[in-house]
Amino acid sequence: MQKIPLNLAGADMVLARDVFRNDSPAGIPICGKGTTLTEGLIARLAHLGVQSVYVEGHPVQQEGDRSLAEQLADLDLRFHKVGENRYNQLLLEVYRRHITAMMEGDGGRTEE
């Protein structure tokens, strides 16, 4: 899942969260999670003042974003001193699956 400015959203991207007016989840959603964006829908959201949306996967590379390989290498580096502890290894695997799922587009769901 990735939060992107609405002006970077494109047709065929899928919303990963409900969209609310003014990014405030206090009211009724104006567009639901799982909705596939179209150019017309993006224009309507812009007209309603929506600034950003959460989309599935990681479709937009923004300045400062790191690749999946870079994130996993950093994670391995952070856990390298506790490699012998099985609980830390389990935790490392949970983080690896979560990061991979977020970058690959299934919204953070992992298969058990």
Backbone as JSON Lines, residues from 0, in Angstrom:
{"i":0,"aa":"M","n":[0.85,-1.17,0.0],"ca":[0.0,0.0,0.0],"c":[0.9,1.24,0.0]}
{"i":1,"aa":"Q","n":[0.47,2.24,-0.76],"ca":[1.26,3.47,-0.86],"c":[0.32,4.66,-0.85]}
{"i":2,"aa":"K","n":[0.67,5.68,-0.07],"ca":[-0.07,6.94,-0.09],"c":[0.58,7.81,-1.14]}
{"i":3,"aa":"I","n":[-0.23,8.27,-2.09],"ca":[0.29,9.12,-3.17],"c":[-0.57,10.36,-3.32]}
{"i":4,"aa":"P","n":[0.02,11.46,-3.8],"ca":[-0.79,12.63,-4.12],"c":[-1.77,12.27,-5.24]}
{"i":5,"aa":"L","n":[-2.95,12.84,-5.19],"ca":[-3.97,12.51,-6.18],"c":[-3.49,12.79,-7.61]}
{"i":6,"aa":"N","n":[-2.64,13.81,-7.78],"ca":[-2.18,14.14,-9.13],"c":[-1.25,13.08,-9.71]}
{"i":7,"aa":"L","n":[-0.77,12.14,-8.89],"ca":[0.05,11.04,-9.39],"c":[-0.75,9.75,-9.58]}
{"i":8,"aa":"A","n":[-2.02,9.79,-9.19],"ca":[-2.88,8.61,-9.35],"c":[-3.19,8.42,-10.83]}
{"i":9,"aa":"G","n":[-3.31,7.17,-11.21],"ca":[-3.61,6.85,-12.59],"c":[-4.76,5.88,-12.7]}
{"i":10,"aa":"A","n":[-5.35,5.83,-13.89],"ca":[-6.42,4.88,-14.15],"c":[-5.89,3.47,-13.92]}
{"i":11,"aa":"D","n":[-6.74,2.6,-13.44],"ca":[-6.46,1.19,-13.15],"c":[-5.74,0.96,-11.83]}
{"i":12,"aa":"M","n":[-5.37,2.01,-11.09],"ca":[-4.86,1.81,-9.74],"c":[-6.06,1.47,-8.86]}
{"i":13,"aa":"V","n":[-5.81,0.68,-7.8],"ca":[-6.89,0.24,-6.92],"c":[-6.7,0.86,-5.54]}
{"i":14,"aa":"L","n":[-7.79,1.43,-5.01],"ca":[-7.73,2.06,-3.7],"c":[-7.5,1.01,-2.61]}
{"i":15,"aa":"A","n":[-6.56,1.3,-1.71],"ca":[-6.26,0.4,-0.61],"c":[-7.01,0.79,0.67]}
{"i":16,"aa":"R","n":[-7.56,1.99,0.69],"ca":[-8.35,2.5,1.83],"c":[-9.51,3.31,1.29]}
{"i":17,"aa":"D","n":[-10.54,3.46,2.13],"ca":[-11.64,4.36,1.78],"c":[-11.11,5.78,1.64]}
{"i":18,"aa":"V","n":[-11.76,6.57,0.79],"ca":[-11.39,7.97,0.61],"c":[-12.46,8.83,1.27]}
{"i":19,"aa":"F","n":[-12.01,9.77,2.09],"ca":[-12.91,10.69,2.76],"c":[-12.62,12.11,2.3]}
{"i":20,"aa":"R","n":[-13.6,12.97,2.39],"ca":[-13.4,14.37,2.04],"c":[-12.44,14.99,3.03]}
{"i":21,"aa":"N","n":[-11.49,15.76,2.55],"ca":[-10.48,16.45,3.37],"c":[-9.63,15.48,4.19]}
{"i":22,"aa":"D","n":[-9.48,14.24,3.75],"ca":[-8.68,13.23,4.44],"c":[-9.09,13.03,5.89]}
{"i":23,"aa":"S","n":[-10.33,13.35,6.22],"ca":[-10.82,13.19,7.59],"c":[-11.8,12.02,7.65]}
{"i":24,"aa":"P","n":[-11.43,10.94,8.35],"ca":[-12.31,9.76,8.39],"c":[-13.52,9.93,9.31]}
{"i":25,"aa":"A","n":[-13.94,11.15,9.56],"ca":[-15.05,11.39,10.47],"c":[-16.41,11.22,9.8]}
{"i":26,"aa":"G","n":[-16.47,11.21,8.49],"ca":[-17.76,11.15,7.81],"c":[-17.93,9.89,6.99]}
{"i":27,"aa":"I","n":[-18.81,9.98,6.03],"ca":[-19.09,8.87,5.13],"c":[-18.03,8.86,4.03]}
{"i":28,"aa":"P","n":[-17.51,7.67,3.69],"ca":[-16.52,7.63,2.61],"c":[-17.14,8.09,1.29]}
{"i":29,"aa":"I","n":[-16.35,8.8,0.5],"ca":[-16.85,9.22,-0.82],"c":[-16.43,8.23,-1.9]}
{"i":30,"aa":"C","n":[-15.53,7.33,-1.55],"ca":[-15.09,6.29,-2.48],"c":[-14.53,5.15,-1.64]}
{"i":31,"aa":"G","n":[-14.9,3.92,-1.97],"ca":[-14.56,2.8,-1.12],"c":[-13.28,2.08,-1.48]}
{"i":32,"aa":"K","n":[-12.73,1.43,-0.48],"ca":[-11.56,0.57,-0.63],"c":[-11.88,-0.48,-1.7]}
{"i":33,"aa":"G","n":[-10.88,-0.77,-2.54],"ca":[-11.07,-1.77,-3.59],"c":[-11.57,-1.2,-4.9]}
{"i":34,"aa":"T","n":[-11.9,0.08,-4.92],"ca":[-12.38,0.72,-6.14],"c":[-11.23,0.93,-7.11]}
{"i":35,"aa":"T","n":[-11.46,0.58,-8.36],"ca":[-10.46,0.81,-9.41],"c":[-10.64,2.23,-9.92]}
{"i":36,"aa":"L","n":[-9.56,2.99,-9.89],"ca":[-9.63,4.38,-10.34],"c":[-9.76,4.49,-11.85]}
{"i":37,"aa":"T","n":[-10.49,5.51,-12.27],"ca":[-10.6,5.88,-13.68],"c":[-10.22,7.35,-13.77]}
{"i":38,"aa":"E","n":[-9.97,7.83,-14.97],"ca":[-9.65,9.25,-15.14],"c":[-10.8,10.12,-14.64]}
{"i":39,"aa":"G","n":[-12.03,9.7,-14.93],"ca":[-13.2,10.46,-14.49],"c":[-13.32,10.51,-12.98]}
{"i":40,"aa":"L","n":[-13.09,9.38,-12.32],"ca":[-13.16,9.32,-10.86],"c":[-12.07,10.18,-10.23]}
{"i":41,"aa":"I","n":[-10.88,10.13,-10.79],"ca":[-9.78,10.96,-10.29],"c":[-10.14,12.44,-10.4]}
{"i":42,"aa":"A","n":[-10.74,12.83,-11.51],"ca":[-11.16,14.23,-11.7],"c":[-12.22,14.62,-10.67]}
{"i":43,"aa":"R","n":[-13.17,13.71,-10.41],"ca":[-14.21,14.01,-9.41],"c":[-13.62,14.14,-8.01]}
{"i":44,"aa":"L","n":[-12.67,13.27,-7.68],"ca":[-12.03,13.36,-6.36],"c":[-11.27,14.68,-6.22]}
{"i":45,"aa":"A","n":[-10.6,15.09,-7.28],"ca":[-9.89,16.38,-7.26],"c":[-10.88,17.52,-7.06]}
{"i":46,"aa":"H","n":[-12.01,17.44,-7.74],"ca":[-13.05,18.48,-7.62],"c":[-13.59,18.55,-6.19]}
{"i":47,"aa":"L","n":[-13.6,17.42,-5.5],"ca":[-14.07,17.37,-4.11],"c":[-12.99,17.79,-3.11]}
{"i":48,"aa":"G","n":[-11.8,18.1,-3.59],"ca":[-10.75,18.58,-2.72],"c":[-9.86,17.49,-2.12]}
{"i":49,"aa":"V","n":[-9.96,16.27,-2.63],"ca":[-9.11,15.19,-2.13],"c":[-7.68,15.46,-2.57]}
{"i":50,"aa":"Q","n":[-6.75,15.38,-1.64],"ca":[-5.35,15.68,-1.92],"c":[-4.51,14.43,-2.18]}
{"i":51,"aa":"S","n":[-4.86,13.33,-1.49],"ca":[-4.06,12.11,-1.61],"c":[-4.95,10.89,-1.44]}
{"i":52,"aa":"V","n":[-4.45,9.75,-1.92],"ca":[-5.16,8.49,-1.79],"c":[-4.16,7.38,-1.46]}
{"i":53,"aa":"Y","n":[-4.66,6.32,-0.86],"ca":[-3.86,5.12,-0.63],"c":[-4.21,4.12,-1.72]}
{"i":54,"aa":"V","n":[-3.2,3.64,-2.42],"ca":[-3.42,2.66,-3.48],"c":[-2.69,1.37,-3.16]}
{"i":55,"aa":"E","n":[-3.14,0.28,-3.75],"ca":[-2.52,-1.01,-3.53],"c":[-1.15,-1.07,-4.2]}
{"i":56,"aa":"G","n":[-0.26,-1.81,-3.6],"ca":[1.07,-1.96,-4.15],"c":[1.92,-0.72,-3.92]}
{"i":57,"aa":"H","n":[2.87,-0.55,-4.78],"ca":[3.78,0.59,-4.73],"c":[4.0,1.08,-6.17]}
{"i":58,"aa":"P","n":[2.92,1.59,-6.79],"ca":[2.98,1.89,-8.22],"c":[3.76,3.15,-8.6]}
{"i":59,"aa":"V","n":[4.0,4.03,-7.65],"ca":[4.66,5.3,-7.98],"c":[5.99,5.38,-7.25]}
{"i":60,"aa":"Q","n":[7.05,5.55,-8.01],"ca":[8.38,5.72,-7.42],"c":[8.58,7.21,-7.15]}
{"i":61,"aa":"Q","n":[8.7,7.58,-5.89],"ca":[8.89,8.97,-5.51],"c":[10.31,9.17,-5.01]}
{"i":62,"aa":"E","n":[10.76,10.41,-5.04],"ca":[12.1,10.72,-4.57],"c":[12.26,10.25,-3.13]}
{"i":63,"aa":"G","n":[13.32,9.53,-2.86],"ca":[13.59,9.04,-1.52],"c":[13.07,7.63,-1.26]}
{"i":64,"aa":"D","n":[12.23,7.11,-2.17],"ca":[11.74,5.74,-2.0],"c":[12.88,4.75,-2.19]}
{"i":65,"aa":"R","n":[12.84,3.69,-1.42],"ca":[13.84,2.64,-1.56],"c":[13.19,1.41,-2.18]}
{"i":66,"aa":"S","n":[13.96,0.67,-2.92],"ca":[13.45,-0.54,-3.57],"c":[13.19,-1.62,-2.52]}
{"i":67,"aa":"L","n":[12.47,-2.65,-2.93],"ca":[12.21,-3.77,-2.05],"c":[13.52,-4.41,-1.59]}
{"i":68,"aa":"A","n":[14.44,-4.6,-2.52],"ca":[15.74,-5.21,-2.18],"c":[16.49,-4.37,-1.15]}
{"i":69,"aa":"E","n":[16.46,-3.06,-1.29],"ca":[17.15,-2.18,-0.34],"c":[16.5,-2.26,1.04]}
{"i":70,"aa":"Q","n":[15.17,-2.31,1.09],"ca":[14.48,-2.4,2.37],"c":[14.76,-3.72,3.06]}
{"i":71,"aa":"L","n":[14.77,-4.81,2.3],"ca":[15.05,-6.12,2.9],"c":[16.5,-6.23,3.36]}
{"i":72,"aa":"A","n":[17.42,-5.64,2.62],"ca":[18.83,-5.65,3.03],"c":[19.0,-4.86,4.33]}
{"i":73,"aa":"D","n":[18.32,-3.73,4.45],"ca":[18.37,-2.92,5.66],"c":[17.79,-3.7,6.84]}
{"i":74,"aa":"L","n":[16.7,-4.42,6.61],"ca":[16.09,-5.22,7.66],"c":[17.05,-6.32,8.13]}
{"i":75,"aa":"D","n":[17.68,-7.0,7.18],"ca":[18.66,-8.04,7.54],"c":[19.81,-7.45,8.35]}
{"i":76,"aa":"L","n":[20.26,-6.27,7.98],"ca":[21.34,-5.61,8.72],"c":[20.91,-5.31,10.15]}
{"i":77,"aa":"R","n":[19.69,-4.87,10.32],"ca":[19.19,-4.54,11.66],"c":[19.1,-5.77,12.56]}
{"i":78,"aa":"F","n":[18.85,-6.94,11.96],"ca":[18.68,-8.16,12.74],"c":[19.93,-9.03,12.79]}
{"i":79,"aa":"H","n":[21.02,-8.61,12.17],"ca":[22.17,-9.51,12.06],"c":[22.8,-9.89,13.41]}
{"i":80,"aa":"K","n":[22.71,-9.04,14.41],"ca":[23.32,-9.34,15.71],"c":[22.5,-10.32,16.55]}
{"i":81,"aa":"V","n":[21.27,-10.55,16.17],"ca":[20.41,-11.43,16.97],"c":[20.01,-12.67,16.17]}
{"i":82,"aa":"G","n":[20.85,-13.06,15.24],"ca":[20.56,-14.17,14.35],"c":[20.34,-15.5,15.02]}
{"i":83,"aa":"E","n":[20.89,-15.69,16.2],"ca":[20.77,-16.98,16.88],"c":[19.48,-17.12,17.68]}
{"i":84,"aa":"N","n":[18.81,-16.03,17.94],"ca":[17.59,-16.06,18.74],"c":[16.4,-16.4,17.86]}
{"i":85,"aa":"R","n":[15.73,-17.52,18.15],"ca":[14.64,-17.96,17.26],"c":[13.45,-17.02,17.27]}
{"i":86,"aa":"Y","n":[13.18,-16.35,18.4],"ca":[12.07,-15.42,18.44],"c":[12.34,-14.2,17.57]}
{"i":87,"aa":"N","n":[13.56,-13.73,17.61],"ca":[13.92,-12.61,16.73],"c":[13.88,-13.04,15.27]}
{"i":88,"aa":"Q","n":[14.23,-14.29,14.98],"ca":[14.15,-14.8,13.61],"c":[12.7,-14.86,13.13]}
{"i":89,"aa":"L","n":[11.79,-15.23,14.03],"ca":[10.37,-15.23,13.69],"c":[9.89,-13.81,13.4]}
{"i":90,"aa":"L","n":[10.33,-12.88,14.25],"ca":[9.96,-11.48,14.06],"c":[10.53,-10.95,12.74]}
{"i":91,"aa":"L","n":[11.76,-11.31,12.44],"ca":[12.37,-10.9,11.17],"c":[11.54,-11.41,9.99]}
{"i":92,"aa":"E","n":[11.1,-12.65,10.06],"ca":[10.31,-13.22,8.96],"c":[8.96,-12.5,8.81]}
{"i":93,"aa":"V","n":[8.34,-12.13,9.92],"ca":[7.08,-11.37,9.87],"c":[7.31,-10.04,9.17]}
{"i":94,"aa":"Y","n":[8.37,-9.34,9.55],"ca":[8.68,-8.05,8.91],"c":[8.98,-8.22,7.43]}
{"i":95,"aa":"R","n":[9.74,-9.27,7.08],"ca":[10.08,-9.51,5.67],"c":[8.82,-9.72,4.84]}
{"i":96,"aa":"R","n":[7.89,-10.55,5.36],"ca":[6.65,-10.82,4.62],"c":[5.8,-9.56,4.51]}
{"i":97,"aa":"H","n":[5.76,-8.77,5.57],"ca":[4.95,-7.54,5.55],"c":[5.51,-6.55,4.53]}
{"i":98,"aa":"I","n":[6.8,-6.3,4.57],"ca":[7.41,-5.36,3.62],"c":[7.23,-5.84,2.19]}
{"i":99,"aa":"T","n":[7.42,-7.13,1.95],"ca":[7.26,-7.68,0.62],"c":[5.82,-7.53,0.14]}
{"i":100,"aa":"A","n":[4.86,-7.83,1.01],"ca":[3.45,-7.71,0.64],"c":[3.08,-6.27,0.33]}
{"i":101,"aa":"M","n":[3.58,-5.32,1.12],"ca":[3.26,-3.91,0.9],"c":[3.83,-3.42,-0.43]}
{"i":102,"aa":"M","n":[4.98,-3.89,-0.79],"ca":[5.63,-3.43,-2.03],"c":[5.07,-4.13,-3.26]}
{"i":103,"aa":"E","n":[4.54,-5.33,-3.09],"ca":[4.09,-6.09,-4.24],"c":[2.62,-5.96,-4.54]}
{"i":104,"aa":"G","n":[1.86,-5.33,-3.64],"ca":[0.5,-4.99,-4.04],"c":[-0.66,-5.69,-3.41]}
{"i":105,"aa":"D","n":[-0.49,-6.55,-2.41],"ca":[-1.68,-7.18,-1.86],"c":[-2.15,-6.49,-0.58]}
{"i":106,"aa":"G","n":[-1.71,-5.26,-0.35],"ca":[-2.21,-4.47,0.76],"c":[-1.76,-4.92,2.13]}
{"i":107,"aa":"G","n":[-0.71,-5.72,2.19],"ca":[-0.16,-6.13,3.47],"c":[-0.66,-7.47,3.96]}
{"i":108,"aa":"R","n":[-1.53,-8.12,3.2],"ca":[-1.99,-9.44,3.6],"c":[-0.9,-10.45,3.31]}
{"i":109,"aa":"T","n":[-0.67,-11.35,4.23],"ca":[0.32,-12.39,4.0],"c":[-0.36,-13.74,4.1]}
{"i":110,"aa":"E","n":[0.14,-14.7,3.38],"ca":[-0.41,-16.04,3.42],"c":[0.14,-16.76,4.64]}
{"i":111,"aa":"E","n":[-0.72,-17.42,5.36],"ca":[-0.3,-18.16,6.55],"c":[-0.27,-19.64,6.23]}
